[in-house]
Amino acid sequence: MPIPTNSQLFEVTPIGIIHSCFKEKFAAPRQPGLVPAALAQVQLHSPYNQADTVAGLEEFSHIWLTFVFHQTAQQGWKPKVRPPRLGGNKKLGIFATRSTFRPNPLGLSLVKLESIDTRNGVILHVSGADLIDQTPILDIKPYLPWVESIADAKSGFASDDQVLQLPIYYSEQAQQALTSRPELSELIEQVLLHDPRPAYQQDPERIYGCNIADINLRWKVRFDQIEVIEINQ
């Protein structure tokens, strides 16, 4: 098919980078807002790191972040993908999913704006982020609930969240580790209750691990409880 004469190639430049508590893809929330305890900082690059660029943004409670799926961008894309939500057993069109393997590796995330620091450049403190640490940020826009919140919208195969209704138990080692970092318990519990495991993995003896914040977390999901086995720094 001939390329239309009015087509163009556009260059984009990151305006900043995010510093996130999620150091890897596994265990990062599947969607923004699922883990309110996930704090992050959007640090703007020069020449965008001046107070003028965010003047008035403090009046908004939430912002949209346009970003790059930088860890998978070189792997290309496919017309159909297997959403983890469906257990990896069913293929859907790429544009019917939020897969990272897109023709243009762009993502969109809605986060809560906690505060803005302009004392030394510009840093936006946000919560509920689902972005991996060091993700390049391409754009920031304020969220407008009166036009962007649609009460009767349909959400297809992703119609509800998968929340584990299970108690969480900590090993003696994990309890000891949290004595000096009690603030981490809320983050850990929110991450685990949203069940980061692939849908096709239900082995109650399998031990999972991830890096969040500055700790290495290891846990297993049994039929009647979640067991936090180790917390190491």
Residue pairs with C-beta under 8 A, 6 or more apart in sequence:
12 138
13 138
14 45
14 68
14 136
14 137
14 138
15 44
15 45
15 48
15 137
15 138
15 139
15 140
16 42
16 43
16 44
16 45
16 48
16 49
16 122
16 136
16 137
17 42
17 43
17 45
17 134
17 135
17 136
17 137
18 40
18 41
18 42
18 43
18 65
18 67
18 129
18 131
18 133
18 134
18 135
18 137
19 40
19 41
19 42
19 43
19 133
19 134
20 38
20 40
20 129
20 131
20 132
20 133
20 134
20 135
21 38
21 39
21 40
21 133
21 187
21 212
21 213
22 28
22 29
22 38
22 129
22 130
22 131
22 132
22 133
22 212
23 132
23 133
23 211
23 212
24 132
24 210
24 211
25 71
25 132
26 196
26 208
26 210
27 191
27 196
27 208
27 210
27 212
27 217
28 130
28 131
28 132
28 196
29 35
29 38
29 130
29 191
29 194
30 84
30 85
30 130
30 194
30 196
31 98
31 130
31 161
32 109
32 110
32 111
32 128
32 129
32 130
33 110
33 111
33 112
33 128
33 130
34 128
34 130
34 161
34 190
34 194
35 128
35 130
35 187
35 190
35 191
35 194
36 112
36 127
36 128
36 190
37 127
37 186
37 187
37 190
38 127
38 128
38 129
38 130
38 187
38 190
38 191
39 114
39 125
39 126
39 127
39 129
40 111
40 125
40 126
40 127
40 129
40 131
41 123
41 124
41 125
41 126
42 65
42 123
42 124
42 126
42 137
42 140
43 49
43 121
43 122
43 123
44 53
44 54
44 121
44 122
44 123
44 124
44 137
46 121
48 122
49 121
49 122
50 121
50 122
51 118
51 122
53 122
54 116
54 118
54 122
54 124
57 63
57 113
57 116
57 124
57 140
57 142
58 113
58 115
58 116
60 113
60 142
60 143
61 112
61 113
61 143
62 110
62 111
62 112
62 113
62 142
62 143
62 145
63 110
63 111
63 113
63 124
63 126
63 140
63 141
63 142
63 143
64 108
64 109
64 110
64 139
64 140
64 141
64 142
64 143
65 108
65 109
65 110
65 111
65 126
65 129
65 131
65 137
65 139
65 140
66 106
66 107
66 108
66 137
66 138
66 139
66 140
66 141
67 106
67 107
67 108
67 109
67 131
67 135
67 136
67 137
67 138
68 105
68 106
68 107
68 135
68 136
68 138
69 100
69 101
69 102
69 105
69 106
69 107
70 105
70 134
70 135
70 136
71 100
71 132
72 100
72 101
72 105
73 105
75 101
76 101
77 94
77 101
77 102
77 103
78 94
78 101
79 93
79 94
80 91
80 92
80 93
80 94
81 91
81 92
81 94
81 97
81 99
81 101
82 88
82 89
82 90
82 91
82 92
83 90
83 92
83 97
83 99
83 157
84 198
84 199
85 157
85 158
85 162
85 199
86 92
86 157
86 199
87 198
87 199
87 200
88 198
88 199
88 200
89 200
92 157
94 101
94 102
94 103
96 156
98 107
100 107
106 138
107 131
109 129
109 130
109 131
110 128
110 143
111 126
111 127
111 128
111 129
112 126
112 127
112 128
113 124
113 125
113 126
114 125
114 126
114 127
115 124
115 125
116 122
116 123
116 124
116 125
117 123
117 124
117 125
124 140
161 194
162 194
162 195
162 199
163 193
163 194
163 195
164 192
164 193
164 194
164 195
164 221
164 226
166 193
166 221
166 224
166 225
166 226
167 224
167 225
167 226
168 188
168 189
168 192
168 193
168 225
168 226
168 227
168 228
169 225
169 226
169 227
169 228
170 178
170 228
171 227
171 228
171 229
171 230
173 229
173 230
173 231
174 228
174 229
174 230
174 231
177 215
177 230
177 231
177 232
177 233
178 184
178 185
178 231
181 215
184 213
184 215
184 231
187 212
187 213
188 212
188 217
188 228
188 231
191 210
191 212
192 219
192 221
192 226
192 228
193 226
195 221
196 208
196 210
197 208
197 221
202 221
204 220
204 221
204 222
204 223
205 220
206 220
207 218
207 219
207 220
207 229
208 218
208 219
208 220
208 221
209 216
209 217
209 218
209 219
210 216
210 217
211 217
214 233
215 231
215 232
215 233
216 230
216 231
216 232
216 233
217 228
217 230
217 231
218 228
218 229
218 230
218 231
218 232
219 226
219 227
219 228
219 229
220 226
220 227
220 229
221 227
